[in-house]
Amino acid sequence: MAIEQELKKTNPLHKEFQNLLDEDFKDRKLKENEIIKATVTEVTKNFIVVDCKAKMEGMIPVDEFKNDDELSKLKVGSTIDVYLERIESFKGEIVISRDKARKMKAWKKMEKVFESKEELTGYITGKVKGGFICTVESLPCFMPSSQVDQKPLRRVDHLMNTPIKVIATKIDKNRGNVCVSRRAVLEKSKNAEITEALKNIKEGDTVDDAVVKATTDWGIFLDINGVDALLHVSDLSHGRVKKPADLVTIGQKLKVKITKIDPKTNRVSASVKALTEDPYSNIEKNYKVGEIYEGTVTKLMDYGAFVRIQEGIEGLVHSSELDWKNRNIKPNKVLSVSQKIKFKVVNIDKDSKRISLSYKAILDNPWDKVKEKIGNEVKIKINNVTDKAIFGELVDLGLTGMLHYKEISYEENIEDLKKFKKNDLLNVKIIEIKDEKIRFSKRALDKDPLEWFSDNKKKVGDIITTRIHEVLKTGVKVAIDKDKKLIVTIKKVDLAKESADARPEVFSPGNALDAKITELDLKNRKIKLSVKAAQIDEEKSLIAKFGEGATKSGATLKGIFEKAIGSKKKKKKKEEK
């Protein structure tokens, strides 16, 4: 073999033939990676032999024709398109492909029809995650499950390997991805039919035989001469409709009015109530604010109850208008569906078609009775105890009010709340009713300790004698009355004239302490006492009493104070005796 190769290299005739052959093929202008024409020279069991006007004949496996009916038509002399991959391989052979040629032509066609949205014929050949493989023009394309039909299909067996019309919706040549849709073709056809059907109807037309196709909670789908139309729940009746399915059945024919046609979307809206007179047009003539009427409860919501006054007219009884005793009561605690009730018309809004009703207005108003009890002692049953107040219900009227912790006793001690429990009975006084809110007071049943000032005719500027009740870091608490019900705090700054003496720790519980009333506001319960102010007044008084005679005799200020203090001590001893 090596000798034969060497002879080819050295044989002048062989070299000349090779040069002539190479020169001939240069003129044929064959280019790799392009589609060329090839002539069939032989058909065998496994290969199709073709002449590509190259140095050698090419061979195409029969498998590349398995999805093409042209295999049965091929004969010697037939011309076919092939894809030229290599003019000459390492073996010296031409490399061609019928399958790649078909795919390249398919891609060019796919790119062209993608822009024009032209319909193509495809075959669903397999199922994958999320959809199906659809072969179009020998290209394997992806068809999402949602694009097989206008409505979801459980099975697609009847479509497998059968010709279907599709439209390319997405193409990516670099990745070799093509998405196709059968649904788009069906919708296109359907839209064409609808467009044609819409020529026979117009807005304002009355249709006698609109067929009910389906119902939902928000409306009804109709078939009007082959056109789909929507009858919204709000267009079924002038009154409120709970469920459209309660009024119609599938296949039923309805008389409707065409209210709107959207030419862009081919959507048609229809109405039943547009064919009947609006009952709200005479609402103000038939019903008067403040008058009492009768109706039927149709629906209960968290915020109130709907009552049918007449056919097509419903009013709302807000939860605040259900009960005098509880503004936030749940409607189902008071009323029930289908119950006939009397009510009073509160407000009529003709423009918005809203009528406000009151159920409690026909009942006895306990607030009229409770207003008569302001300032009186009443009995309450405790419903709840919070961190700052007690909520209780009047035993005889059922109305609920509040007892703030400051109204338990005159000490205003929040700890007093712990003494009370739910369901306890308690005697209190009604002290205020405002905006249907009741305020109770327990301490109002007792004598107010502040009355001590009026009983003893004490006023601002008077000096009173108190007893130290408790020593604090910031001052002292003193008892004004003997029963120690009237306790007032004297601040540290007011304990003495001299700051060195104004130390709380030098005072002891039980000691007497003279203090001046510097503020007295009984209405707002504000009392302020000052030992310092009392001492200053005392000094001024002593100077005024003893100062004039003493200065003439040459006495000192110290002597004046000692004499005055001694006289005061003697007076106190006499009073104690």
PETA-V62780 format. One record per residue. RES is the residue in one letter. SS is DSSP state (2 for helix, 1 for strand, 0 for the rest). D_FIRST is the distance of its C-alpha to the first C-alpha in Angstrom with 2 decimals. Layout:
res:ss:d_first
RES:SS:D_FIRST
RES:SS:D_FIRST
This chain:
res:ss:d_first
M:0:0.00
A:2:3.76
I:2:5.35
E:2:5.07
Q:2:6.34
E:2:8.65
L:2:9.87
K:2:10.83
K:2:12.75
T:2:14.50
N:0:15.21
P:2:18.81
L:2:19.02
H:2:16.23
K:2:17.99
E:2:21.28
F:2:20.35
Q:2:19.13
N:2:22.42
L:2:24.51
L:2:23.06
D:2:23.74
E:2:27.18
D:2:27.99
F:2:27.36
K:2:29.46
D:0:32.40
R:0:32.09
K:0:33.21
L:0:31.49
K:0:32.62
E:0:31.50
N:0:34.13
E:1:36.05
I:1:36.88
I:1:35.45
K:1:35.97
A:1:33.31
T:1:33.55
V:1:32.76
T:1:30.37
E:1:30.01
V:1:31.89
T:0:30.33
K:0:31.79
N:0:30.04
F:1:28.98
I:1:30.43
V:1:27.92
V:1:29.25
D:1:28.66
C:0:29.41
K:0:28.75
A:0:25.66
K:0:22.15
M:0:21.46
E:0:23.94
G:1:25.28
M:1:26.04
I:1:29.32
P:1:30.23
V:2:33.34
D:2:35.05
E:2:35.62
F:2:37.96
K:0:39.89
N:0:42.99
D:0:42.96
D:2:44.52
E:2:42.42
L:2:39.64
S:2:41.81
K:2:42.33
L:0:38.73
K:0:37.48
V:0:35.08
G:0:36.36
S:0:38.01
T:1:37.83
I:1:37.55
D:1:37.48
V:1:34.48
Y:1:33.94
L:1:31.04
E:1:29.78
R:1:26.52
I:0:25.39
E:0:21.79
S:0:20.68
F:0:17.97
K:0:15.84
G:0:16.93
E:0:19.56
I:0:23.31
V:1:25.57
I:1:28.96
S:1:31.91
R:2:34.86
D:2:36.81
K:2:36.71
A:2:37.78
R:2:40.69
K:2:41.67
M:2:41.57
K:2:43.81
A:2:45.99
W:2:46.41
K:2:47.44
K:2:49.90
M:2:51.13
E:2:51.89
K:2:53.78
V:2:55.87
F:2:56.60
E:2:58.70
S:2:60.44
K:0:60.89
E:0:59.63
E:0:59.41
L:1:56.01
T:1:55.11
G:1:53.61
Y:1:53.03
I:1:54.04
T:1:51.10
G:1:51.87
K:1:54.31
V:1:53.82
K:0:56.25
G:0:58.93
G:1:57.86
F:1:55.25
I:1:51.81
C:1:52.36
T:1:49.38
V:1:50.24
E:0:47.92
S:0:45.02
L:1:46.04
P:1:47.27
C:1:50.69
F:1:53.35
M:1:56.80
P:1:59.50
S:2:61.83
S:2:64.73
Q:2:63.08
V:0:62.64
D:0:66.27
Q:0:69.59
K:0:70.76
P:0:68.92
L:0:67.26
R:0:67.00
R:0:64.33
V:0:61.85
D:2:60.54
H:2:61.90
L:2:59.76
M:1:56.41
N:0:53.64
T:0:56.22
P:1:56.27
I:1:58.58
K:1:59.55
V:1:58.80
I:1:59.14
A:1:56.85
T:1:59.05
K:1:56.57
I:1:53.11
D:1:50.81
K:0:47.40
N:0:46.23
R:0:46.79
G:0:45.98
N:1:49.53
V:1:51.74
C:1:55.15
V:1:56.80
S:1:60.30
R:0:61.77
R:2:65.18
A:2:65.23
V:2:64.78
L:2:67.61
E:2:69.89
K:2:69.19
S:2:70.19
K:2:73.17
N:2:74.32
A:2:74.20
E:2:76.37
I:2:78.74
T:2:79.04
E:2:80.04
A:2:82.47
L:2:84.04
K:0:85.23
N:0:87.78
I:0:89.40
K:0:90.88
E:0:92.64
G:0:96.17
D:0:95.48
T:1:96.94
V:1:94.68
D:1:96.41
D:1:93.43
A:1:91.05
V:1:89.20
V:1:88.66
K:1:84.93
A:1:84.94
T:1:87.20
T:1:86.69
D:0:89.12
W:0:89.12
G:1:89.27
I:1:88.54
F:1:85.63
L:1:86.85
D:1:85.37
I:1:87.23
N:0:86.06
G:0:82.43
V:1:82.68
D:1:82.55
A:1:85.59
L:1:86.85
L:1:90.42
H:1:90.98
V:2:93.35
S:2:95.74
D:2:96.05
L:0:97.02
S:0:100.62
H:0:103.10
G:0:103.52
R:0:101.06
V:0:98.53
K:0:97.14
K:0:94.32
P:2:93.44
A:2:92.46
D:2:96.13
L:0:97.14
V:0:94.46
T:0:92.12
I:0:88.67
G:0:89.11
Q:0:92.62
K:1:93.61
L:1:95.25
K:1:97.17
V:1:95.77
K:1:95.94
I:1:92.86
T:1:93.43
K:1:90.17
I:1:86.98
D:1:84.16
P:0:82.08
K:0:79.28
T:0:78.71
N:0:80.36
R:1:82.53
V:1:85.89
S:1:88.85
A:1:91.79
S:1:95.22
V:0:97.86
K:2:100.55
A:2:100.45
L:2:102.17
T:0:105.14
E:0:107.85
D:0:107.36
P:2:110.03
Y:2:110.05
S:2:111.59
N:2:115.04
I:2:114.49
E:2:117.19
K:2:119.75
N:2:119.09
Y:0:118.82
K:0:120.87
V:0:120.13
G:0:122.45
E:0:123.06
I:1:122.21
Y:1:120.03
E:1:118.22
G:1:114.51
T:1:111.75
V:1:109.22
T:1:105.70
K:1:103.44
L:1:103.73
M:1:101.67
D:0:101.83
Y:0:103.69
G:1:106.15
A:1:106.95
F:1:106.49
V:1:109.47
R:1:109.54
I:1:112.69
Q:1:112.09
E:0:109.15
G:0:106.68
I:1:108.47
E:1:107.83
G:1:109.31
L:1:108.28
V:1:110.47
H:1:109.03
S:2:109.09
S:2:111.76
E:2:113.98
L:0:113.80
D:0:116.09
W:0:118.83
K:0:118.17
N:0:114.39
R:0:112.64
N:0:109.12
I:0:109.72
K:0:106.89
P:2:107.76
N:2:107.04
K:2:109.85
V:0:112.35
L:0:111.06
S:0:108.88
V:0:106.93
S:0:109.10
Q:0:112.26
K:1:114.99
I:1:116.55
K:1:119.04
F:1:118.06
K:1:119.35
V:1:117.51
V:1:116.84
N:1:114.88
I:1:113.49
D:1:110.64
K:0:110.33
D:0:107.52
S:0:105.17
K:0:106.53
R:1:107.51
I:1:110.68
S:1:111.71
L:1:113.88
S:1:115.89
Y:0:116.60
K:2:118.62
A:2:120.98
I:2:122.64
L:0:123.16
D:0:125.93
N:0:125.05
P:2:125.67
W:2:125.39
D:2:128.70
K:2:130.31
V:2:128.60
K:2:129.81
E:2:133.31
K:2:132.49
I:0:131.56
G:0:133.53
N:0:134.30
E:1:133.30
V:1:130.72
K:1:128.66
I:1:124.84
K:1:122.21
I:1:119.34
N:1:115.96
N:1:113.83
V:1:114.20
T:0:111.82
D:0:111.61
K:0:114.28
A:1:116.22
I:1:117.55
F:1:117.02
G:1:119.64
E:1:120.86
L:1:124.46
V:0:125.82
D:0:127.98
L:0:125.78
G:0:122.19
L:0:121.23
T:1:119.13
G:1:120.00
M:1:119.11
L:1:121.02
H:1:119.69
Y:2:120.03
K:2:122.47
E:2:124.78
I:0:125.00
S:0:127.50
Y:0:129.01
E:0:127.09
E:0:123.88
N:0:121.90
I:2:118.43
E:2:118.57
D:2:121.23
L:2:118.47
K:2:117.53
K:2:120.89
F:0:119.99
K:0:117.79
K:0:116.57
N:0:119.25
D:0:122.07
L:1:125.19
L:1:126.48
N:1:129.57
V:1:128.82
K:1:130.25
I:1:128.58
I:1:128.63
E:1:126.42
I:1:124.76
K:1:122.42
D:0:119.70
E:0:120.14
K:1:119.53
I:1:122.18
R:1:122.96
F:1:124.88
S:1:126.86
K:0:128.19
R:2:129.93
A:2:131.93
L:2:133.95
D:0:135.20
K:0:137.55
D:0:135.69
P:0:136.29
L:0:136.35
E:2:139.63
W:2:141.14
F:2:141.23
S:2:143.15
D:2:145.35
N:0:146.29
K:0:146.40
K:0:143.87
K:0:142.21
V:0:140.08
G:0:141.89
D:0:143.66
I:1:143.28
I:1:142.76
T:1:142.64
T:1:139.48
R:1:138.20
I:1:134.85
H:1:132.67
E:1:129.34
V:1:128.09
L:0:124.68
K:0:122.58
T:0:123.08
G:1:126.75
V:1:129.11
K:1:129.89
V:1:133.59
A:1:135.62
I:0:138.14
D:0:139.94
K:0:141.39
D:0:139.04
K:0:136.03
K:0:134.54
L:0:134.45
I:1:132.01
V:1:131.13
T:1:128.79
I:1:130.12
K:1:127.39
K:2:127.35
V:2:128.28
D:2:131.46
L:0:132.65
A:0:134.77
K:0:135.96
E:0:134.66
S:0:130.90
A:0:131.55
D:0:133.57
A:0:131.08
R:0:129.04
P:2:128.60
E:2:128.66
V:2:132.33
F:0:133.35
S:0:133.95
P:0:134.02
G:0:137.56
N:0:138.96
A:1:140.89
L:1:139.47
D:1:141.22
A:1:138.92
K:1:139.40
I:1:138.05
T:1:135.90
E:1:134.14
L:1:135.24
D:1:133.30
L:0:134.23
K:0:132.32
N:0:128.99
R:0:130.05
K:1:129.72
I:1:132.06
K:1:132.01
L:1:134.34
S:1:134.84
V:2:136.76
K:2:136.26
A:2:137.98
A:2:140.85
Q:2:141.35
I:2:141.41
D:2:144.00
E:2:146.02
E:2:146.13
K:2:147.29
S:2:149.96
L:2:151.22
I:2:151.47
A:2:153.34
K:2:155.70
F:2:156.44
G:2:155.34
E:2:158.33
G:2:161.11
A:2:159.05
T:2:158.24
K:2:161.98
S:2:162.76
G:0:159.89
A:0:157.65
T:0:153.88
L:2:151.07
K:2:150.14
G:2:153.67
I:2:153.63
F:2:150.48
E:2:151.82
K:2:155.07
A:2:153.26
I:2:150.86
G:2:153.73
S:2:155.64
K:2:152.60
K:2:152.10
K:2:155.73
K:2:155.33
K:2:152.29
K:2:154.13
K:2:156.97
E:2:154.60
E:2:152.90
K:0:156.33
